[in-house]
Amino acid sequence: MYKIENLNHSFNSHAVLQDINLQVSSGCIVSILGPSGCGKTTFLRIMAGIIKPNSGTLHNFDQNSSFVFQHPRLLPWNTVFDNIKLVLHDKVADSEIPTLISKALEMVELTEVADSYPLKLSGGMKQRVAIARALVFPAKLMFLDEPFQSLDFDLKQRLMRQLLPLWSEQKYTVFIVTHDIRVATAMGDIIYLLGNRPSSIIKELKNPVSRSDRLVKNGANLIEIENEVYASLSEN
């Protein structure tokens, strides 16, 4: 169980997050949705331990986790393979590394660029390398900050179809920050809506659509939950 109690945070006396409380079960996929600039990224980084909050208590977040940033953070002098390999140092046996990386690159449809350097990649390809790097890291807790923002619609759909079964099979707990309602509803078992600054959780929505059905027929079965999200955001 992951739990946050009375979380508050400010930057230079400007309140960003106010009285945040949530509780989610291990293995859950959580979407965090809200307007641009409301503090979603700050919230994610606090959960990941990158930022220390001004006040509040976080339970069970102090464990190995992987993080996908909005910007891929690839080392330009390393190949794609070596950029991913960096996070596996002393984590798995050397003999396992090529297979792990190959499977992750296949999942994000980048097998052919393993020996390429970041300079040769598009923004969307770099972002997919960052996702592959997070997938190989041996952790069951994952944080993703706008992970699909550089991808076109079809690729985004394919990648989500790959990730949902993987996360289910391996029992990942995932927190995704996004401004995209379709991504939030397609991925999240629970959707937390944040209001404007100082942000608090204005609504918690349980996704009524099973993971296996969320990306069928281009998400047509998600219309009801999407409409509920739109209505809730419009009210605030």
C-alpha positions as CSV (number, residue, x, y, z in Angstrom):
1,M,0.0,0.0,0.0
2,Y,1.3,3.5,-0.9
3,K,-0.1,6.3,1.2
4,I,0.4,10.1,1.3
5,E,-0.9,12.2,4.2
6,N,-1.2,16.0,4.4
7,L,1.4,16.8,1.7
8,N,2.2,20.5,1.2
9,H,4.9,22.1,-0.8
10,S,6.0,25.6,-1.8
11,F,8.7,27.2,-3.9
12,N,9.9,30.6,-2.6
13,S,6.8,31.1,-0.5
14,H,4.5,30.3,-3.5
15,A,2.3,27.4,-2.6
16,V,2.3,24.6,-5.2
17,L,0.7,21.6,-3.5
18,Q,-1.8,21.8,-0.6
19,D,-3.2,19.1,1.6
20,I,-2.6,16.2,-0.8
21,N,-3.9,12.8,0.5
22,L,-4.0,9.5,-1.4
23,Q,-3.9,5.8,-0.8
24,V,-3.3,3.2,-3.6
25,S,-2.7,-0.5,-3.5
26,S,0.5,-2.1,-4.8
27,G,0.2,-3.1,-8.4
28,C,-2.1,-0.2,-9.2
29,I,-1.6,2.1,-12.2
30,V,-2.3,5.7,-11.2
31,S,-2.9,8.6,-13.6
32,I,-2.4,12.2,-12.3
33,L,-4.1,14.7,-14.5
34,G,-4.4,18.4,-14.3
35,P,-3.9,21.8,-16.0
36,S,-0.4,22.9,-17.2
37,G,1.6,24.3,-14.4
38,C,-0.5,23.0,-11.6
39,G,2.3,21.1,-10.0
40,K,2.0,17.6,-11.4
41,T,5.7,17.1,-12.0
42,T,6.6,18.5,-8.6
43,F,4.1,16.0,-7.1
44,L,5.7,13.1,-9.0
45,R,9.2,14.1,-8.0
46,I,8.2,14.2,-4.4
47,M,6.8,10.7,-4.6
48,A,10.0,9.5,-6.2
49,G,12.2,11.1,-3.5
50,I,13.8,13.7,-5.9
51,I,12.2,16.6,-4.0
52,K,11.7,16.8,-0.3
53,P,8.3,18.2,0.6
54,N,7.8,21.1,3.1
55,S,5.5,18.9,5.1
56,G,3.5,15.7,4.9
57,T,4.2,11.9,5.3
58,L,4.8,9.4,2.5
59,H,4.5,5.7,3.3
60,N,6.4,2.9,1.3
61,F,7.8,5.2,-1.4
62,D,11.3,4.7,-0.1
63,Q,12.2,1.8,-2.4
64,N,14.0,1.2,-5.7
65,S,12.1,2.9,-8.5
66,S,12.6,3.9,-12.1
67,F,11.7,7.4,-13.5
68,V,11.0,8.6,-17.0
69,F,11.5,12.3,-17.2
70,Q,9.9,14.7,-19.7
71,H,13.3,15.1,-21.3
72,P,15.1,11.8,-22.0
73,R,18.4,12.6,-20.4
74,L,20.5,10.4,-22.7
75,L,24.3,10.8,-22.7
76,P,25.2,11.9,-26.2
77,W,28.6,10.1,-26.3
78,N,27.0,6.7,-25.5
79,T,25.0,4.5,-27.9
80,V,21.4,3.7,-27.2
81,F,22.5,0.3,-25.9
82,D,25.1,1.8,-23.6
83,N,22.7,4.5,-22.3
84,I,20.3,1.8,-21.2
85,K,23.1,-0.4,-19.9
86,L,24.2,2.3,-17.4
87,V,21.2,1.7,-15.1
88,L,22.0,-2.0,-14.9
89,H,25.5,-1.6,-13.4
90,D,25.8,-4.0,-10.4
91,K,22.0,-4.7,-10.7
92,V,21.9,-7.9,-12.9
93,A,24.4,-10.4,-14.2
94,D,26.4,-9.2,-17.2
95,S,25.3,-12.2,-19.2
96,E,21.6,-11.1,-18.8
97,I,22.1,-7.5,-20.0
98,P,22.0,-8.0,-23.8
99,T,18.7,-10.0,-23.6
100,L,17.1,-7.5,-21.3
101,I,18.0,-4.5,-23.4
102,S,17.0,-6.3,-26.6
103,K,13.5,-7.1,-25.2
104,A,13.0,-3.5,-24.0
105,L,14.0,-2.0,-27.3
106,E,11.7,-4.5,-29.1
107,M,8.8,-3.4,-26.9
108,V,9.3,0.3,-27.8
109,E,9.9,-0.5,-31.5
110,L,13.6,0.6,-31.6
111,T,15.5,-2.6,-32.1
112,E,17.3,-1.2,-35.1
113,V,18.9,1.8,-33.3
114,A,20.7,-0.1,-30.5
115,D,24.1,1.0,-31.9
116,S,23.0,4.6,-32.8
117,Y,23.9,7.7,-30.9
118,P,21.2,10.1,-29.5
119,L,22.2,12.8,-32.0
120,K,20.8,10.6,-34.7
121,L,17.4,10.1,-33.0
122,S,14.2,12.1,-33.2
123,G,12.7,13.5,-30.0
124,G,10.1,10.7,-29.9
125,M,12.8,8.0,-30.4
126,K,14.8,9.5,-27.5
127,Q,11.7,9.4,-25.3
128,R,11.2,5.7,-26.2
129,V,14.8,4.9,-25.3
130,A,14.1,6.5,-21.9
131,I,11.1,4.3,-21.5
132,A,13.1,1.2,-22.4
133,R,15.8,2.2,-19.9
134,A,13.1,2.4,-17.1
135,L,11.7,-0.9,-18.1
136,V,15.0,-2.8,-17.7
137,F,15.7,-1.3,-14.3
138,P,14.9,-4.0,-11.6
139,A,12.2,-2.1,-9.7
140,K,8.5,-2.6,-9.3
141,L,7.7,1.1,-8.7
142,M,7.7,3.4,-11.8
143,F,7.2,7.1,-12.2
144,L,6.5,8.5,-15.7
145,D,6.3,12.3,-16.4
146,E,4.4,12.9,-19.7
147,P,6.0,9.7,-21.2
148,F,4.1,9.8,-24.5
149,Q,4.1,13.5,-25.3
150,S,6.5,13.3,-28.3
151,L,4.8,10.4,-29.9
152,D,2.2,10.3,-32.7
153,F,-1.2,8.9,-32.0
154,D,-0.7,5.4,-33.6
155,L,2.6,4.9,-31.9
156,K,1.3,6.0,-28.6
157,Q,-1.6,3.5,-28.9
158,R,0.8,0.7,-29.8
159,L,3.1,1.4,-26.9
160,M,0.3,1.6,-24.4
161,R,-0.9,-1.8,-25.6
162,Q,2.5,-3.2,-25.0
163,L,3.0,-1.6,-21.5
164,L,-0.4,-2.5,-19.9
165,P,0.0,-6.3,-20.2
166,L,3.7,-6.1,-19.1
167,W,2.8,-4.0,-16.0
168,S,0.0,-6.4,-15.2
169,E,2.1,-9.5,-15.6
170,Q,5.0,-8.2,-13.6
171,K,2.9,-6.4,-11.0
172,Y,4.3,-2.9,-11.4
173,T,3.0,0.0,-9.4
174,V,3.0,3.0,-11.8
175,F,2.3,6.7,-11.4
176,I,1.8,8.6,-14.6
177,V,1.6,12.4,-14.9
178,T,-0.1,13.6,-18.0
179,H,-2.2,16.4,-19.4
180,D,-3.7,14.0,-22.0
181,I,-7.2,12.8,-20.9
182,R,-7.0,9.8,-23.3
183,V,-3.7,8.7,-21.9
184,A,-4.9,9.1,-18.3
185,T,-8.1,7.0,-18.9
186,A,-6.4,4.4,-21.1
187,M,-3.6,3.7,-18.5
188,G,-5.0,4.5,-15.1
189,D,-6.8,2.2,-12.8
190,I,-7.3,5.3,-10.6
191,I,-7.3,8.9,-12.0
192,Y,-6.5,11.7,-9.6
193,L,-7.5,15.2,-10.9
194,L,-5.5,18.2,-9.6
195,G,-6.8,21.7,-9.6
196,N,-5.0,25.0,-10.2
197,R,-2.3,26.2,-7.8
198,P,-2.1,25.7,-5.0
199,S,-3.1,22.2,-6.2
200,S,-5.0,19.7,-4.3
201,I,-6.8,16.6,-5.4
202,I,-10.2,17.7,-6.6
203,K,-11.5,14.3,-7.5
204,E,-10.5,10.6,-7.4
205,L,-12.0,8.5,-10.2
206,K,-11.9,4.7,-10.4
207,N,-11.7,3.5,-14.0
208,P,-14.6,1.1,-14.6
209,V,-13.0,-0.3,-17.8
210,S,-10.7,-3.3,-17.3
211,R,-7.1,-3.0,-18.5
212,S,-7.7,-5.6,-21.2
213,D,-10.6,-3.6,-22.7
214,R,-9.2,0.0,-22.4
215,L,-7.4,0.1,-25.8
216,V,-10.0,-1.9,-27.8
217,K,-11.5,-0.1,-30.8
218,N,-9.4,3.1,-30.3
219,G,-10.7,3.5,-26.8
220,A,-14.3,3.8,-27.7
221,N,-15.3,2.0,-24.5
222,L,-13.5,4.8,-22.5
223,I,-15.9,7.5,-23.6
224,E,-17.9,7.4,-20.3
225,I,-14.9,7.8,-18.0
226,E,-13.4,10.5,-20.4
227,N,-16.6,12.5,-20.2
228,E,-16.6,12.3,-16.4
229,V,-13.0,13.6,-16.4
230,Y,-13.9,16.5,-18.7
231,A,-16.9,17.4,-16.6
232,S,-14.9,17.3,-13.4
233,L,-12.2,19.5,-14.8
234,S,-14.8,21.9,-16.2
235,E,-16.4,22.3,-12.8
236,N,-13.1,23.5,-11.4
